Structures are given as structure tokens and as C-alpha cells.
Amino acid sequence: MKIQFAATCLFGLEKLLGEEIDALGLRRLETIDGRVLFEGEEADIPRANIALRCAERVFILMGRFPASTFDALYEGTRALAWEEWIGKNDAFPISGHSIKSALTSIPACQKIVNKALADRLGEKYGLRWLPQNSGVTYSVEFFLLKDEAMLLIDTSGAALHKRGYRPHGNAAPLRETLAAAIALTARPREDVLIWDPFCGSGTIAIEAAMILTGRAPGLNRSFAGEQFARLPAALWQEARETARAGIRQGAACEVWASDIDDEALDLTYENALRAGVEEYLNIFNADARTIQKPDRRGTVICNPPYGERLMSVEEVEALYRAMGKTLAAFEPWQIYVLTSSEKFEGLYGRRADKIRKLYNGMIPCYLYQFFRPAQARQAPGRGFEANKAYQNKKGFDRHGKNEKK
């Protein structure tokens, strides 16, 4: 029997997450800001949790319905077949969100959903009250968007960016799912060196190595769905065995991770060891302002300081200027820089070929992408002014969005 799912993600990662779902052979149904809906079977619950690099959680979508009033929320929730998953002794804590909807009180919605769910299960199991103390915990979430409710069951447990290889981060850790998304955007290949000159705790380098070696991000952790009575342990075992079989042992790839902080480098090695990719990382001390281009093909992917935690704004601006001068000598390497600075291009001294808005936690960021060689950028009719004129004519802004709709 087909089951509908919702995979959530950080804003801006929906396209990459959808491509991952496609790669698993699953059918996408709809994309909403921060989530992708798709269809599959019970066996796809462990597959998706173990394999998806950009997802934060994988939910069972129990149903969706109009809910502009509490009565509608109650009746719609009660009409869903919760007994297909939740047993008479199981707990079902409720959480949720409301966006652009008439029902704005989250506590009130929680009470309504809890009552509707308890009434449905009590009726099905012939109980006046549910003990909720000796079974499995099923975390239920409601999501209200423009007066439509989605009711979901979380199969992941801890958020999927918690891979298990990074028990402790540095002072400004980058979420693993975002690091994976940046690496995927750079299209890593075995014959192209990946270098992160601001490696911190090594998240970008580790995620890039995991992609290059085909190592599934969820192999070293557990999931809430492993306790679900409807999902046999054999499904999870088979999904893990399939994921392990997909690892490319001895892959011909190399990732460099450098930083000026020796403690950060030690942390990078420990994290890479836990992730199982330490043999593919070259970890060393280097100042990103003075590094030199190796005589080989490569890509720089980095998340330099923003001036919010580690350095002052003035220090960060000086750093970005120095980066521009240093990395100009790395032509024709591709450069990918994630920062919250909207002035980065002016400080760096070069127009980005593409910019993607992303979020590092709650911090709005921009992924500045430099992938066209200098000769192509300066060719007649291909310069910034010509490109700007074309975008104005077609109605595109610099982020590739068509505003003339």
C-alpha cells in the first residue's frame, strides 16, 4: 500500500532534497517551502532516513484538510486512521506550527489535536482513557499553512542533520545538512580536489568525502521509526546493508581541510574518524589568506567567519578582501563561499556567477558561486553589463527568479 511522506529541510534546499528523493526512485508529489511531499512504501521509511543528505526529518503524512476553525481541526484530525500506526498503550506528544492561518494559538491547536487523536484511538480500542505509558512514543506534528492542516508522524527522532560523527562542534558550527547541500551544489567528482580552507570542525570536508565515497549520512545513528510496531527490524537491517554495499571503498578522491586553529584541526580528524572518511582527508594548518593553488584541478568550498561570533565586522571585511586576492590566483578553480554578508562581492572583488539564498540555522546566508573562468566572464557580450541587460529584459533578478509573472 502506498504511503505519503513529507521530508522537511532548511529553506533553500528543496530542489536538492527533491533530486535526492528522485534518486531513491520515489515519486515526488509536491514541493512547499521547507518540505517536499512524496509517495512510497513502508520499506522507504528506513531508506529515506538513512540516505537523504539534505532532509531534516522524514514524516508519515497522515492526511491534510481545510482547518480554519477548531471544529474543522478536530473533525479532520479525528477522521484520520491513527490506529494503523499508534497502539493503545503508545504515547503521542503533539507539536506544531501555524503560518498564515486563522488558528494562531499553538497550545490551543495542540489540545484540539490531542483530544481528537485520543477520541479516535479510544473509540477504536474500546477505552475511555489511554494510558500512554508503556508503549512506543509517536511524535505527532500538525502544520497549518493558509488554513490547511497537515497531520504527520515523525519517523526520524533526532533531526537528520545529527549524523552522529560530530558530538561537539566548534564555536560556530555549520549544520551538516547545509554543508552537504553546498558540497552537492559544487558537483564533487573523484578527479577534482575539494579544499575547505576554513574547515573549523570539518563539516564541509567530511560531507564532501561522504558524498564522493557514497557513504549514506544516516548509517551511524538510530531513528524513532525503528521502534514502530508496523516497521519490522528486517526493513531497517536491509536498508543499512544496502547503504553499506553502496560505499565505494578506496575511492580515488581527496579532500583538503585546513585552518589556523590546531584545536579545530584535531576536532576535524576526530569527526572524520567517526564518520569513516579520515583516509580521504588531508588535514593541515594553513592561513587561508596566504594559501597557494596546487597544480591540479580543484574546487574551494568554504564557510568563512561572518563577523557575528568569531571575529569583528572590520576583521571579517579585511579577511574577505584578502580572500579575493588569494583566490584570484586559483583560476580556473571553482569557488563556493557561504556567508551572511550581502557586501561580499564588493569586498571579494568579483561578481558571483550565481547566488543562492540559504539559512544557516536562523541566519540568512548567501552561497556565492564562482565557476566561470575569467576569459569567459570578459568575452564580448558575456560581461556583467550584458548579462544585467539580458536579465532586465527577461525579468530575472540576480538570484535567477523571474519577477514578471
Buried (B, 14 or more C-beta within 10 A) or exposed (E): EEBBBBBBBBEBBBBBBBEBBEEEEBEBBEBEEBBBBBBBEBBBBBBBBBBBBBBBBBBBBBBBBEBBEBEBBBBBBBEBEBEEBBBBBBBBEBBBBBEEBEBEEBEEBBBBBBBBBBBBBBEBEEEEEBEBEEBBBBBBBBBBBEBBBBBBBBBBBEBBBBBBBBEEBBEBBBBBBBBBBBBBBBEBEEEBBBBBBBBBBBBBBBBBBBBBBEBBBBBBBBBBBBBBEEBEEEBBEBBBEBBEEEBEEEBEBBBBBBBEBEEBBEBBBBBBEBBBBBEBBEBEEBEBBEBEBEEEEBBBBBBBBBBEEBBEEEEBBBBBBBBBEBBBEBEEBBBBBBBBBEEBBBBBEBBBBBBBEBBBEEEEBBBBBBBBEEEEBEEEEEBEEEBEEEBEEEEBEEEEEEEEE
